Amino acid sequence: MKSIYLDNAATTKMHSSVMKAITDAEEKYFGNSSSLHTIGREAKAELDKAREHISKKANSKNHKLIFTSGGTESNNFAIKGLAENNKNKKHIITTKIEHDSILNVYKFLERKGYSVTYLDVDKEGFVNLSQLEKAIKKDTLVVSVIHGNNEIGTIQDLREIGKICHEKETLFHSDACQSFTKAPINLEKDNIDLLTIKAHKIYGPKGVGGLFIKEGIKLEPLLHGGGHEYNLRSGTVNVPGIIGFSKATDIIGEKEIEHMTNLRNQLIKGLSDVEESWLNGSKDKRLCNNANLSFMYAEGEAILLYLDAAGISVSTGSACSSNTLEPSHVLRAIGLKQEQTHGTVRFSVGIDNTKEEIKYTVDTVKDTIKKLREMCPYKY
């Protein structure tokens, strides 16, 4: 049976070069990077090289990169760390389409007495910039806006959002877990104060992430201990994993982005003639590997299982929330009615997918939708 993996937004398969880099590092640089002996200093030197290499990918000049266990920790660290260190500012802003690791932090702070503004988005998933500008107050601590949305793929204009935040003297954080290395990011020019990244979305290891923090910004650590990572994230540093992360940042270049974009467009075009179906998110300003489509009169879970039986792996939305039957908060935010959200499938292509695999997928999806609609109790 075929095996076609189209769920790269959930996680990617570790690249062979990354695996080799990690294996070599486990052998050569196993020492604790905080130790003063030779083996420890060698590990520290490699850690510094990896930090510098990853930082260049975000055009970082005035930011520190703190390594974490992943995107969830980085998002929690960014927002909670700011809140703990700036208790005189009790207003925070985010959007209705954020990842749960942001939304649940904001809900947590609401229970702690913070006032939260949840920005609307239009039907393509773009933030209402006028609403943002009006929402910022004197006591607004931070604005957090996801860069490339994990469900619908829409890419926000970070530079314009950051400009508004800085004109209003408010900090700007962005979750770039899906977009890092797939879309241009310039920490300086985009007016970004804090940026979340992670490895396993770009063919790196799971359990490794990072948070860029602009010089001068103070955060209260989530973890207190031996003072690792500039006294901001205690715990023995995962040097081999970070070396793997560094290697992973080289996997996706212009050639790979063009390849994934072409496959994404092939998939969208191939399914465009399915009646009562549509593409969610922006047609043009979207992640190169993301195609999020809704099909009326077919349940997303049923589509997923039919495709899985045919050897095709997809997601019914955000992989982090696919174990619940609750309608996607992102799809509701862009204006879909509850009944319109149920038949939504997220296809996320990867660097190893082929045109032949996409053609097979398109044909299989069409056949699946036809079968499911024939079984649908509603008139079609």
GISUL-V289967 format. One record per residue. N is the residue number from 1. PSI is psi in radians with two decimals (none if undefined). OMEGA is omega as a letter, one per 30 degrees, with the letter a starting at -180 (* if undefined). D_FIRST is the distance of its C-alpha to the first C-alpha in Angstrom with 2 decimals. Layout:
# GISUL-V289967
N|PSI|OMEGA|D_FIRST, N|PSI|OMEGA|D_FIRST
This chain:
# GISUL-V289967
1|2.53|l|0.00, 2|2.70|l|3.79, 3|1.81|a|6.54, 4|1.99|a|9.72, 5|1.96|l|12.80, 6|0.74|l|15.62, 7|0.71|a|17.89, 8|-0.24|l|20.07, 9|-0.41|l|23.19, 10|-0.87|l|22.51, 11|2.73|l|22.05, 12|2.76|l|20.88, 13|2.33|a|19.45, 14|2.28|a|22.53, 15|2.55|a|23.21, 16|-0.63|l|23.81, 17|-0.57|l|27.41, 18|-0.76|l|28.03, 19|-0.72|l|26.79, 20|-0.72|l|29.16, 21|-0.71|l|31.97, 22|-0.77|a|31.68, 23|-0.78|l|31.54, 24|-0.69|a|34.56, 25|-0.66|l|36.37, 26|-0.54|l|35.91, 27|-0.78|a|37.60, 28|-0.63|a|40.29, 29|0.90|a|41.03, 30|-0.17|a|40.72, 31|2.78|l|44.22, 32|2.13|a|45.28, 33|-0.14|l|46.02, 34|-0.13|a|49.12, 35|2.59|a|50.65, 36|-0.19|a|53.58, 37|3.04|a|53.00, 38|-0.81|a|51.49, 39|-0.67|l|47.94, 40|-0.72|l|48.08, 41|-0.60|l|49.54, 42|-0.73|l|46.83, 43|-0.71|l|44.15, 44|-0.69|l|46.25, 45|-0.73|l|46.48, 46|-0.62|l|42.70, 47|-0.78|l|42.38, 48|-0.69|l|44.92, 49|-0.78|a|43.12, 50|-0.72|a|39.84, 51|-0.76|a|41.79, 52|-0.70|a|43.50, 53|-0.80|l|40.36, 54|-0.69|a|38.51, 55|-0.64|l|41.76, 56|-0.51|a|41.99, 57|-0.34|l|38.67, 58|0.23|a|40.44, 59|0.81|a|43.73, 60|2.21|l|45.41, 61|-0.55|a|49.10, 62|0.51|l|50.74, 63|2.56|l|48.05, 64|2.47|l|47.20, 65|2.02|l|43.57, 66|2.20|a|43.19, 67|2.46|a|40.03, 68|-2.99|l|38.50, 69|-0.09|a|35.50, 70|-3.00|a|33.73, 71|-0.69|a|34.18, 72|-0.81|l|35.30, 73|-0.74|a|38.05, 74|-0.75|l|39.13, 75|-0.74|l|39.49, 76|-0.76|a|41.40, 77|-0.79|a|43.54, 78|-0.89|a|44.40, 79|-0.84|l|45.58, 80|-0.66|l|47.01, 81|-0.70|l|48.54, 82|-0.79|a|50.34, 83|-0.73|a|51.49, 84|-0.48|a|52.94, 85|-0.05|a|54.82, 86|1.09|a|56.11, 87|-0.08|l|57.33, 88|-0.20|l|59.83, 89|2.04|a|57.14, 90|0.27|l|55.56, 91|2.31|l|53.67, 92|2.67|a|50.08, 93|2.45|l|47.81, 94|-2.93|a|44.08, 95|2.96|l|41.83, 96|0.00|a|40.05, 97|0.37|a|36.63, 98|2.84|l|36.62, 99|2.67|a|34.07, 100|-0.48|a|35.00, 101|-0.20|l|36.32, 102|-0.88|a|39.04, 103|-0.72|a|39.67, 104|-0.47|l|40.09, 105|-0.75|l|42.46, 106|-0.69|l|44.54, 107|-0.68|l|44.64, 108|-0.79|a|45.77, 109|-0.53|l|48.54, 110|-0.74|l|49.55, 111|-0.34|l|50.31, 112|0.08|l|52.40, 113|0.08|l|54.54, 114|2.58|l|52.92, 115|2.27|a|52.93, 116|2.34|l|49.59, 117|2.16|l|48.98, 118|1.91|a|45.48, 119|2.48|l|45.27, 120|2.84|l|43.87, 121|2.78|l|41.36, 122|-3.03|a|41.18, 123|-0.31|l|38.40, 124|-0.10|l|36.53, 125|0.23|l|36.95, 126|2.47|l|39.89, 127|2.48|l|42.69, 128|1.77|a|46.03, 129|-0.58|l|48.19, 130|-0.74|l|51.41, 131|-0.70|l|50.57, 132|-0.86|a|49.79, 133|-0.72|a|53.11, 134|-0.45|a|55.02, 135|-0.46|a|53.27, 136|2.23|a|54.33, 137|3.10|l|57.50, 138|-0.53|a|59.87, 139|0.35|l|58.23, 140|2.13|a|54.62, 141|-0.87|a|53.05, 142|2.60|l|49.61, 143|2.22|l|47.22, 144|2.09|a|43.49, 145|2.19|l|41.10, 146|2.49|a|37.41, 147|-1.28|l|36.69, 148|2.04|a|33.13, 149|2.36|a|32.10, 150|-0.36|l|28.98, 151|-0.98|a|28.01, 152|-0.11|l|29.28, 153|-0.06|a|29.65, 154|2.33|l|33.31, 155|2.11|a|35.35, 156|2.76|l|38.93, 157|1.54|a|41.99, 158|-0.68|a|42.85, 159|-0.74|a|45.91, 160|-0.70|l|47.57, 161|-0.80|l|46.80, 162|-0.65|l|48.10, 163|-0.80|l|51.18, 164|-0.78|a|52.05, 165|-0.79|a|51.65, 166|-0.58|l|53.85, 167|-0.51|l|56.48, 168|0.14|l|56.71, 169|0.77|l|56.80, 170|2.51|l|53.63, 171|2.63|a|50.82, 172|2.14|l|47.37, 173|2.49|l|44.08, 174|2.44|l|40.60, 175|1.91|a|37.15, 176|0.49|a|35.23, 177|-0.68|a|32.16, 178|-0.46|a|29.79, 179|-0.36|a|31.97, 180|2.15|a|33.23, 181|-0.20|l|32.61, 182|-0.31|l|30.78, 183|2.58|a|34.09, 184|2.35|l|37.66, 185|2.24|l|39.65, 186|1.78|a|43.27, 187|-0.63|a|44.82, 188|-0.95|a|48.33, 189|-0.47|a|48.23, 190|0.07|l|46.03, 191|0.68|a|48.61, 192|2.24|l|46.16, 193|-0.70|l|47.77, 194|2.41|a|44.74, 195|2.25|l|41.08, 196|2.32|l|38.07, 197|2.87|l|35.18, 198|2.84|a|32.29, 199|-0.64|a|29.99, 200|-0.02|l|26.49, 201|-0.17|a|26.04, 202|0.65|l|26.61, 203|0.41|l|24.47, 204|-3.02|a|27.16, 205|2.66|l|27.53, 206|2.71|l|27.66, 207|0.27|l|31.14, 208|2.22|l|33.05, 209|-3.01|a|34.78, 210|2.82|l|38.12, 211|2.09|l|40.97, 212|2.31|a|43.29, 213|2.14|a|46.83, 214|2.46|l|49.61, 215|2.36|l|52.71, 216|-0.30|l|55.32, 217|2.26|a|53.01, 218|2.30|l|53.42, 219|2.48|l|50.85, 220|2.22|a|51.40, 221|2.58|l|48.76, 222|-0.62|a|46.36, 223|2.22|l|46.47, 224|2.33|a|49.82, 225|-2.15|a|50.20, 226|-0.01|l|50.96, 227|0.50|l|50.98, 228|2.94|l|48.00, 229|1.07|l|46.77, 230|0.57|a|50.24, 231|0.38|a|51.11, 232|-0.35|a|48.52, 233|1.55|a|45.53, 234|2.67|a|46.54, 235|2.47|l|44.28, 236|2.22|a|43.40, 237|2.37|a|41.53, 238|1.33|a|37.93, 239|-0.84|l|38.75, 240|-0.70|l|35.54, 241|-0.68|l|33.41, 242|-0.65|l|35.77, 243|-0.68|l|35.60, 244|-0.69|l|31.81, 245|-0.80|l|32.44, 246|-0.79|l|34.84, 247|-0.64|a|32.39, 248|-0.48|a|29.74, 249|-0.20|l|32.28, 250|-0.12|a|32.03, 251|-0.78|a|28.28, 252|1.95|l|28.54, 253|-2.91|a|31.15, 254|-0.70|a|32.07, 255|-0.77|a|29.45, 256|-0.68|l|26.60, 257|-0.76|l|28.21, 258|-0.71|l|28.45, 259|-0.85|a|24.81, 260|-0.66|l|23.66, 261|-0.75|l|26.33, 262|-0.72|l|25.20, 263|-0.72|l|21.57, 264|-0.82|a|23.05, 265|-0.64|l|25.38, 266|-0.74|a|22.79, 267|-0.82|a|20.88, 268|-0.79|l|24.22, 269|-0.70|a|25.51, 270|-0.51|a|22.44, 271|0.04|a|22.81, 272|-0.35|a|26.60, 273|0.10|l|27.12, 274|2.14|a|25.59, 275|2.58|l|28.77, 276|0.87|l|30.13, 277|2.79|a|27.94, 278|2.81|l|29.19, 279|2.31|l|28.68, 280|2.45|a|30.21, 281|-3.09|a|32.29, 282|2.45|l|33.99, 283|-0.63|a|32.68, 284|-0.81|a|34.22, 285|1.27|a|35.02, 286|2.80|l|31.64, 287|2.46|a|29.40, 288|-0.35|a|27.60, 289|0.09|a|24.14, 290|2.27|l|24.71, 291|1.90|a|24.05, 292|2.02|a|25.08, 293|2.49|l|24.98, 294|2.42|l|26.39, 295|2.06|l|25.65, 296|2.69|l|28.35, 297|0.55|l|27.82, 298|2.27|a|24.39, 299|2.39|a|24.03, 300|-0.70|a|22.26, 301|-0.68|l|20.87, 302|-0.72|l|19.42, 303|-0.81|a|17.88, 304|-0.80|a|16.34, 305|-0.68|l|14.88, 306|-0.77|l|13.53, 307|-0.67|l|11.91, 308|-0.70|l|10.60, 309|-0.44|l|9.03, 310|0.09|l|7.34, 311|0.29|a|6.32, 312|2.16|a|9.87, 313|2.12|l|12.66, 314|-3.07|l|16.15, 315|2.67|l|19.51, 316|0.13|a|21.98, 317|-2.41|l|24.76, 318|2.20|a|26.14, 319|-0.48|a|23.92, 320|-0.30|a|27.24, 321|0.24|a|28.07, 322|-0.07|l|24.80, 323|0.17|l|25.76, 324|2.62|l|28.63, 325|0.07|l|29.01, 326|2.43|l|31.98, 327|2.53|a|31.86, 328|2.25|l|31.36, 329|-0.47|l|34.80, 330|-0.81|a|33.81, 331|-0.63|l|32.90, 332|-0.64|a|36.10, 333|-0.52|l|38.10, 334|0.11|l|37.17, 335|0.08|l|38.44, 336|2.45|l|35.56, 337|2.81|a|36.61, 338|-0.73|a|34.91, 339|-0.34|l|33.19, 340|-0.29|a|31.89, 341|-0.38|a|30.17, 342|-0.53|a|27.86, 343|0.65|a|25.28, 344|2.35|l|24.87, 345|2.36|l|21.72, 346|2.09|l|21.92, 347|2.22|l|19.57, 348|1.89|a|20.49, 349|2.90|l|19.25, 350|3.11|a|19.66, 351|-0.36|a|21.00, 352|-0.10|l|17.74, 353|2.74|a|16.08, 354|2.89|l|16.41, 355|-0.65|a|17.78, 356|-0.67|l|14.78, 357|-0.68|l|12.64, 358|-0.70|l|15.60, 359|-0.79|l|15.89, 360|-0.71|l|12.40, 361|-0.82|l|13.36, 362|-0.84|a|16.75, 363|-0.72|a|15.71, 364|-0.69|l|13.42, 365|-0.79|l|16.32, 366|-0.76|l|18.83, 367|-0.69|l|17.20, 368|-0.81|a|16.90, 369|-0.72|l|20.52, 370|-0.82|a|21.73, 371|-0.77|a|20.40, 372|-0.64|l|21.82, 373|-0.53|l|25.07, 374|-0.49|l|25.52, 375|-0.15|a|25.51, 376|2.30|a|27.77, 377|-0.27|a|31.25, 378|2.63|l|32.93, 379|2.30|l|33.99, 380|none|*|31.95
